[in-house]
Amino acid sequence: MKTALLAHLGLALLVTATPAISVPITLDVTVRDFCSSAFTSAPGCSSHTDFDNDGIASVSNAVAATLGPDGKPVLQAAASSVFSTASNFDLWYRDAPGINQTIASSLTFHETTPGSGVYQSLNSGYFPINGLGWGNQGNAHNYHFTMELRTSFTYQLGQILSVTGDDDLWVFINHQRVIDLGGIHPSLDQSVHLDALGLTPGERYPFHLFFAERHRTASNLNILTSIPFEANRVPEPGTLALAGLALAGLAFFRRHR
């Protein structure tokens, strides 16, 4: 008994002395590829006027302060050099056969220091669909796409979010816009302290991030945050099938017990 106790104590001390291990957070995102307005030779590819746009402008309040009923941003800016119409904008984050192609991708967040609770996803040169969808269309990268991230988190006092992005980048927490970097522009920074949002500690809230790359120069998406994002990964079809069989087997066992 004493030997077992000492062995257990030694194991506890070993576990206590082990340095904290940082586990990355990988989140599923949806990327939609668009045809360049200067390149329409891909079969079935219809160009979208908002992509490969020659206008350069940062536009605040381009989208409404609250997400629409379907959880998508709503364009409220008048037609300008970087936004055409609300109906064209509605296609940015919705599946539109012949206009865009939907591709599953992911973003990975790493702790800045193990155990710090501060995570970053650094993507200088963010081109997640090179060679995919409609292809690079004669360019070095596939420059014409949007990205949508949906997840949730539990709010605690002191949480922050800082982002750097080009082109358009909007973040909504609890369906309210908290980051506003609309337009075609070089990399811009913006931060938000969640304590200023009127959230309730311990409550769970939805988080939406919308990004767009629309110009053939650069693409950057850098995120630094102390928000503990919840996993939003969708199980593979095979995994879902196995889970269904397991549940069916359990039900059968209970009926015949």
N, C-alpha and C positions, 0 to 999 in steps of 0.2 A: 504493500500500500504506500509506504514511504517512498519507495523507488518510483512508483507510478506518479506520485504527487510531485516529486522533484522533476521528473521528466515533463510533466504538464507545465510546471512553473518555468522550466527552461524554454519550452515551446512558446509560452506567453511572452517571455522576455525577448525571444528571437523575433516574434511578430511585432512587438513594440519597437524594437530597434531597426526594423526594416524601413528604409526610406519610403515615403509616399509614392505610389505609382500613378502616373497620369494616364487616364483612359480617355482617348479622343471621343468626341461626339460627332457622329456622322448623320446628317439629315438629308432626306430625299428632297429634291427640287424638280420642278418641271421647266424644261427649256423649250421654247418654240422658235423654230428657225424660219426666217423670212427671206424672200427673194430680193436681191438688190434691185433698185429702180434702174440701175445701169446694166443689168444682166438678166435676161429673160429666156435664155436658150435651154435651160433645164426643162425636161418634159413635164408639163402640167404646172409650171411655175409662173404664177402671176405676181408681178411686182407690187409692192406696197409703198405708197408715196412717202410714208414717214421714215422709211429706212434708206440708208445711203443718201440722206438729206444733206444738202450743202449749207444749210443754215447753222449758225453757231450762236447759241443763246442759252443762258441759265434762266429758267422761268419758275418763280415761286408761285404757289397756289395754283399750279396747272391742273391738279386734281383736287376734288372736293375733300374737305377735312374728315369726312366719314365714308367708310366703304359702302358700296352699294349693297342691295339686299342679297346678292349672290356672292358677297365677299370679294368683289373686284373693285379696283379704283374707278372713279367716274371723272372723265375729263370735263373741266369747267372753263379752261382757257379758250379765249377766242382764237380763231384761225390765225396762225402766225408762221414765221419762217421755220419753226421746228415742230409745230403741231398743225395738222390739217383739219380734220373734222372729228366730232364725237363718235360717229359710226366707224371711222377708220381706227380710232383709238380702241374701240370696243374689241377689235380683233387682236390687240396686242397680247392679251392674257386669256384668250379663249381659242379653242380649237377651230380652225377654219380651213378645211381641205382645199388645196389649190392655192391658198394664200400662205399658210404656215404648215410646218410639220412638228409634231410634238415628240420630244425626246426626253427620256428619264435620265437624270443626272443626280449629283450629290454635292454637298459642301461638308468639309470636315473641319472641326474646331479642335485646337490643341490648347492645353493649359499653358500659359506663359511660363509658369513655374509649377512643378508638381505640388498639389495641395493648395494652391493659391485661390482656386475658384474663379480665376479670370481666364477667359478663353479668347482665342483669336483664330480667324480664318483669313490668311493673307493670300490674295490672288492678284498680284501685279502681273498683268498679262493674262486676264481671265477670258479664255477661249475654250469653253467646255465642249464645243461640238465641232472642232476642226475636222473637216473631211466627212462630216455626218449631215443628215438632212439633205438640203439642196446642194451641199458641198461648199467649198470655199469660193466658188464663182470667179475664178481667176485671180483671187487675192492670196496673200500670204496666210491669212486666217479667215475663218468664218465670222465675219464682223456683224452680221445682221440677225439679232436674236433678242428674245426677252427671257427672263428667268423669274420664276415665282416660287417662294418658300412659304409654307404654311406649317406652323407648329404651335405648341402651347408651353407655358411655364408657370411656376408658382412664384408669386411676387414676395420678396422680402426687402426690408428697408436697406437702402444703400446701393441698390443695383443701378448699373449704368450701361449705356450703349453708345459706342462711337463708331462711325462708319466713314469710309472714303470711297467715292465711286464716280465713274463716268461710263456711260452717259447717265440717263435717268435713274434715280434711286429713291424709292419711297418706302417707309416703314410705318405700319399701323399696329398699335397695341390696343387691345380691347376695341378694335374697329375704328380707332381714332388715329389720325395722321400725327406722327411724332418726329419723323425725319422727312424733309422736303427738299430734294435735289433734282427737280425736274429740268428737262431740256438737254440739248446737245452741248457738251462743255468739257473742258479739261477736268482732271480729278479735283473734287471738292470734298471738304470735311464737314461733318455735323455730329453733334452729340446730344444726348438727352439723359437727364437724371430721373429715374422712374419715380423717385419720391415726390416729384412735382406734378405727377399725373393724377393724383387723387385715388390711387389704387388701395386696396385693403390687404395688409400683410397676411400671408397664408392662403389667399385666394388664388385660384387658377385663372389665367387669362390667355386669350388667343393672340398669336403673333403672326403678322403677315409682312413679308418683304417682297417688293417688286422692283426688278432691275431691267434695264434695256440698254443694248449696245447698238448704235445706229449709224456710226460714222467710221470710215476706214483709216483710223489713226491708232488709237490705243484703247484698251479695255481694262479697267481696274475695279476690283471689288474687295475691300479690306474691312473686316469687322473685328472690333475689340469689345468684349462685354463680360459682365459678371452675371448675366442672366443664365440660369441653368435650364437650357432648352430640353424639352422632352423629346424622346425618340419619336420620329414620325415615319419610320420605315414601314413599307407595305410588304407583308410576307410574300415570297414567291408562290405562284399558283400551286406548285407541287407541295409546298409546305402547308398551304391551306387545305389541300386534298387529304394529306396525312392527318392533319388535325381533325378534319371532318370524320375520317374513318375511326380515329381514336375515340371521338365522342360517341359515334354510333356503336362502337364496341362496348363502351362503358354503359350505354343505355341498355343494350342487349343483356349484358351481365346482370344489371340491376333487375330487369324484368324476370330473368330466369333464376334468380338467386333463391 
